[in-house]
Amino acid sequence: MIDLTPLDVRKKKGDFGKTMRGYDPREVDHFLELVTERMDELVKEL
């Protein structure tokens, strides 16, 4: 299993390349923010 923290996800945000037919960067950013918020909640529960 990979050790992954909310901070790792936040740092990764700017590392994705951009292409003309790729994903919408705003949608990716929004999704990553949702993931990190949920990860923060889960870490606090531990």
C-alpha positions as CSV (number, residue, x, y, z in Angstrom):
1,M,0.0,0.0,0.0
2,I,1.2,3.5,-0.8
3,D,1.6,6.0,2.0
4,L,-0.3,9.0,0.8
5,T,-1.2,12.1,2.8
6,P,-3.5,15.0,2.1
7,L,-0.4,17.2,1.7
8,D,0.9,14.8,-1.0
9,V,-2.3,15.3,-3.0
10,R,-2.2,19.1,-2.6
11,K,1.5,19.2,-3.8
12,K,0.7,17.0,-6.8
13,K,-1.9,19.5,-8.1
14,G,0.5,21.5,-10.2
15,D,2.4,18.6,-11.6
16,F,-0.1,17.5,-14.2
17,G,0.7,18.3,-17.8
18,K,-1.8,20.2,-20.0
19,T,-3.0,19.1,-23.4
20,M,-5.6,20.5,-25.7
21,R,-7.8,17.4,-25.3
22,G,-7.0,16.6,-21.7
23,Y,-9.1,17.0,-18.6
24,D,-10.4,20.4,-17.5
25,P,-7.8,21.7,-15.0
26,R,-10.6,23.4,-12.9
27,E,-12.5,20.1,-12.6
28,V,-9.3,18.2,-11.7
29,D,-8.4,20.9,-9.1
30,H,-11.9,20.7,-7.6
31,F,-11.8,16.9,-7.4
32,L,-8.3,17.0,-5.8
33,E,-9.6,19.5,-3.2
34,L,-12.6,17.2,-2.4
35,V,-10.2,14.3,-2.0
36,T,-7.9,16.2,0.3
37,E,-10.7,17.5,2.4
38,R,-12.0,13.9,2.9
39,M,-8.5,12.6,3.6
40,D,-8.1,15.3,6.3
41,E,-11.4,14.2,7.9
42,L,-10.3,10.5,7.9
43,V,-6.9,11.3,9.3
44,K,-8.5,13.2,12.2
45,E,-10.7,10.1,12.9
46,L,-7.7,7.9,13.4
